[in-house]
Amino acid sequence: MSVLNLRPGAFAAALALLAASSSGALAQKKYDTGASDTEIKIGNIMPYSGPASAYGVIGKTEEAYFRKINAEGGINGRKINFISYDDAYSPPKTVEQARKLVESDEVLVVFNPLGTPPNSAIQKYLNTKKVPQLFVATGATKWNDPKDFPWTMGWQPNYQSETQIYAKYILKEKPNAKIGILYQNDDYGKDYLKGFKDGLGAKAASMIVLEESYEVSQPTIDSHIVKLKSSGADVFINITTPKFAAQAIKKNAEIGWKPLHFLNNVSASIGSVIKPAGFENAQDIISSAYLKDPTDKQWEKDAGMIAWNQFLDKYYPEGNRADASLMYAYTVAQGLVHVLKACGDDLTRANIMKQAASIKDLELGGLLPGIKVNTSATDFAPISQVQLMRFKGDTWERFGEILSGDVGG
């Protein structure tokens, strides 16, 4: 029977059916490996053991946050299946775990893998496979390189921008400084070092009196601190991960060396660095922040902090709230949820990167007021603003304006 011979009511129904089927074709769901009507598989690699194990709480906090999201109905009705492996901060192990996530677990995305050397080891592999290496947990500048590595994106302010800000501060406040630098001998340490020297410009050669590097496999950096003191340096640039940062602060106090001390943001956690090193030993250290400090009483009535505390109460009560890594993990997990929600029913890897590169003025509860997340097809550095802070008593006190600096890969 032709459509024209149908009764008016039946004709309307036929038109409705036709419209529904054509709109269904337009709104067709698109999935890549790792996504379905019911599930989104997210892979992750963390140093749950080894020299950088202090960062393991990041993976645990993220797992707790995704449990919260699932309990609230998931992402557009799909539950997150979060698969996280330990690489002990060892790049060969990272490669092994990345292959496992992509080839055995068949994840959609490798999200927030931690550390500069580990991420460097898997960057080419993931880009060749066209698997998003999304919001990596390292501030190396090279993650902002959409032209050569379109599947890799950073999250936090990059290391070079951070140390350039310290260099500018020193040039202004202490122009005759004699600077001693301790840095981790890998891509992470060298990236910070480059930013600092670039910030000092032509004065770097005359102002830096000693550069000391250490290996992550060393049990202690005490001998380097003694050497830096004997160099006559009155400014100390401390480019270390948490375990070594705490050692450096303690050793400085032991040998009575009291330089103007700059500590990189990745080790500014009160819970995992300052408290173990001793509050009395950390007075007047300068660092930078882009996240709210959970130990700072000024945020007690802040809506974002209240939500963070409620999340921990319910999903990760054993978490140490003085550890800044928990706030970092919470915020970056919210960033991923934002991207996945924006993908709608097009859960392809290409659309994930497209949405990740289209974030405009996103405000998250854990970020300092005035700091927003922004990306574009040519800017893979989501957060590029920080504020300087000084340690006083038992907390960090922020000072000065919100500063920004974007350095590309």
Salt bridges, closest charged atoms under 4 A:
ASP37 OD1 - LYS29 NZ 3.54
GLU63 OE2 - ARG67 NE 3.04
GLU72 OE2 - LYS68 NZ 2.99
GLU96 OE2 - LYS93 NZ 3.61
GLU103 OE2 - ARG99 NH1 3.44
ASP148 OD1 - LYS147 NZ 3.77
GLU173 OE2 - LYS172 NZ 3.48
ASP187 OD2 - LYS142 NZ 3.15
ASP198 OD2 - LYS194 NZ 2.62
GLU211 OE2 - LYS197 NZ 2.83
GLU212 OE1 - HIS224 ND1 2.63
GLU212 OE2 - LYS227 NZ 3.19
GLU254 OE1 - LYS251 NZ 3.20
ASP284 OD1 - LYS392 NZ 2.68
ASP302 OD2 - LYS292 NZ 2.80
ASP313 OD1 - ARG321 NH2 2.70
ASP345 OD1 - ARG78 NH2 2.80
GLU363 OE2 - LYS372 NZ 3.91
